[in-house]
Amino acid sequence: MDLNCIQQIKLKAKENFVPIVRDETLNAMLGILKEKQPTRILEIGTAVGYSALNMLAVCNADVVTIEKNEQRFEEACNNFAEAGCTGRIKPILGDAIEVLETLVKGSERFDFVFLDGPKGQYIKYLPFILKLLTENGVIFADNVGLLGLVADSGKVNHKNRTMVRNMQQFLQQVTTDVNLETQVFDVDDGYAIIKLKQKNDRK
Ligand SMILES: C[S@@+](CC[C@H](N)C(=O)[O-])C[C@H]1O[C@@H](n2cnc3c(N)ncnc32)[C@H](O)[C@@H]1O
């Protein structure tokens, strides 16, 4: 993997205000991937492929990644081709909820999920992701702090109210489900590491 190519993608994303994972959060996630060495990763929210390429660089897994925005999807596909890793990555253009439904119907399995799509939808995606996740599989969920709004929802304006409420529900669910082991980190915009301890009747 050409690390220089990844740096160029990062610079261009920043120039064009494309939201990409922050450095400290990325390093935490890559640390887990290096140790865990998953075989199959699902990413929700490709953007232009920056995080996907970083993930491919540290482990031998294949990646399935979902993006709704057509322009970003095309740029990501070009970036994957330029990085020479089209054989290990399957980019899917579509709405994550519909793609998740299809993956579940197809009995697909993943041992690592990077949840980085629309923040108000994490709670809706969770039951699908839990069906797709193998035992001991890990979900890495980014932006769970929503710039401090999750901790201090007194400041939330009308526009963000549902998103914040949904994220609070997501965190409540992943921290109270006895089949999950969850740690929430107040780093960058907040991230959560959620491990599926055992499969139950979700199948
Ligand atoms: C934070 S960005 C992803 C950043 C990327 N993971 C990275 O770090 O390089 C979130 C992406 O999710 C996409 N997105 C938003 N709603 C979506 C949906 N319903 N289904 C799939 N992707 C969606 C956005 O277009 C955006 O590119």
Ligand as a Chemical Component Dictionary entry (heavy atoms), coordinates in Angstrom:
data_LIG
# 
_chem_comp.id                   LIG 
_chem_comp.type                 NON-POLYMER 
_chem_comp.pdbx_formal_charge   0 
_chem_comp.three_letter_code    LIG 
# 
loop_
_chem_comp_atom.comp_id 
_chem_comp_atom.atom_id 
_chem_comp_atom.alt_atom_id 
_chem_comp_atom.type_symbol 
_chem_comp_atom.charge 
_chem_comp_atom.model_Cartn_x 
_chem_comp_atom.model_Cartn_y 
_chem_comp_atom.model_Cartn_z 
_chem_comp_atom.pdbx_ordinal 
LIG C1  C1  C 0  -17.751 10.814 8.191 1  
LIG S1  S1  S 1  -17.973 10.434 6.510 2  
LIG C2  C2  C 0  -17.038 8.952  6.335 3  
LIG C3  C3  C 0  -15.583 9.169  6.449 4  
LIG C4  C4  C 0  -14.729 7.966  6.092 5  
LIG N1  N1  N 0  -15.111 6.825  6.877 6  
LIG C5  C5  C 0  -13.281 8.290  6.339 7  
LIG O1  O1  O 0  -12.912 8.437  7.513 8  
LIG O2  O2  O -1 -12.512 8.402  5.388 9  
LIG C6  C6  C 0  -19.620 9.827  6.458 10 
LIG C7  C7  C 0  -20.057 9.422  5.054 11 
LIG O3  O3  O 0  -21.326 8.770  5.158 12 
LIG C8  C8  C 0  -22.059 9.060  3.987 13 
LIG N2  N2  N 0  -23.486 8.823  4.235 14 
LIG C9  C9  C 0  -24.406 9.680  4.757 15 
LIG N3  N3  N 0  -25.610 9.107  4.819 16 
LIG C10 C10 C 0  -25.467 7.847  4.323 17 
LIG C11 C11 C 0  -26.363 6.764  4.145 18 
LIG N4  N4  N 0  -27.643 6.862  4.482 19 
LIG N5  N5  N 0  -25.879 5.625  3.620 20 
LIG C12 C12 C 0  -24.558 5.518  3.263 21 
LIG N6  N6  N 0  -23.667 6.505  3.427 22 
LIG C13 C13 C 0  -24.107 7.660  3.939 23 
LIG C14 C14 C 0  -21.731 10.536 3.708 24 
LIG O4  O4  O 0  -21.968 10.858 2.363 25 
LIG C15 C15 C 0  -20.253 10.599 4.122 26 
LIG O5  O5  O 0  -19.417 10.493 2.995 27 
# 
loop_
_chem_comp_bond.comp_id 
_chem_comp_bond.atom_id_1 
_chem_comp_bond.atom_id_2 
_chem_comp_bond.value_order 
_chem_comp_bond.pdbx_ordinal 
LIG C1  S1  SING 1  
LIG S1  C2  SING 2  
LIG S1  C6  SING 3  
LIG C2  C3  SING 4  
LIG C3  C4  SING 5  
LIG C4  N1  SING 6  
LIG C4  C5  SING 7  
LIG C5  O1  DOUB 8  
LIG C5  O2  SING 9  
LIG C6  C7  SING 10 
LIG C7  O3  SING 11 
LIG C7  C15 SING 12 
LIG O3  C8  SING 13 
LIG C8  N2  SING 14 
LIG C8  C14 SING 15 
LIG N2  C9  SING 16 
LIG N2  C13 SING 17 
LIG C9  N3  DOUB 18 
LIG N3  C10 SING 19 
LIG C10 C11 SING 20 
LIG C10 C13 DOUB 21 
LIG C11 N4  SING 22 
LIG C11 N5  DOUB 23 
LIG N5  C12 SING 24 
LIG C12 N6  DOUB 25 
LIG N6  C13 SING 26 
LIG C14 O4  SING 27 
LIG C14 C15 SING 28 
LIG C15 O5  SING 29 
# 
